[in-house]
Amino acid sequence: MSMSYCSRVQLCHNGVSHAKSLNTYMDIISRKEAKEKSLIHYFTGLPCKRGHICQRWTSGCVCVECNALFAKQWSETHKKEQHEYYKRNIEKSKEYNRKHGKKKKRQRAESYQRNKEYELEYNKQYRIKHKDRLTKHYKQKRYENRETLSDNAREYMRTSPVAQLRKICQRTAKRLSVGEISESKFKLLLYTPKEFQDHILKDTKFSSLRGAWDNGYHIDHIVPLKYITNNITNKELAFQLAMDKENLRLIAGKINLQKFDSVKSEITQKTLRYLLLKYGLTFD
Ligand SMILES: [Zn+2]
């Protein structure tokens, strides 16, 4: 049997700090000592009979890796039985959840807060390790729930102020880029398609918006639409702010999607101050 390290030991090598029970992960500590300190794990540094070098449960001496293996095997062989038991006793299980659900949820949340750093790192590693499986799983889920999802998307488009503002901004930008703009929009924006294009393309290597779009560039709102709709309920005013020339810039699509600028960033704050002054608004 070859030696293998359990995944948690690898996390330790990455220098991640652990939960109380895992703090002593790489420190040798006997079961007796662990009991005295009420730790749930101890660590001898010696391999188990299957070759895992990792912590053991103080309660039963079994190594955590073996224990996880047993649990997995058990649940695989008893899957059907468990499912049938659950179906037979569905009321019992509902009753249990009613009684203890809140407590369990709270305990889980508290445990998460205590071990946040560890959990975040653990989840990150988990996602990397199981990337392909997870991608497939979510794709399947999206397919299974496609009707609900498209309903939700429609509902979101219909009711969310930020979605509506985004839609109208996109439509306006498109019209501006081909040199058309309706009179009513011009009254709000006070710039011509030519002025729009000159502003957006200045300091870039592009001579037309089409060229920029073909190269994966987007028009970005410096003060985010979400921020605007959170603070302004008047739709016309929100549109004016969002589409103010000074709030628009051309940006590589990839960067835009990463949302590297938070509202606190210098350029956003500067633009925000400018807009507030221009439109005579106050909010923070
Ligand atoms: Zn083991």
Residues whose N, C-alpha, C, O or C-beta is under 5 A from the ligand:
A	BS01	ZN	C48 R50 H52 C63 E65 C66
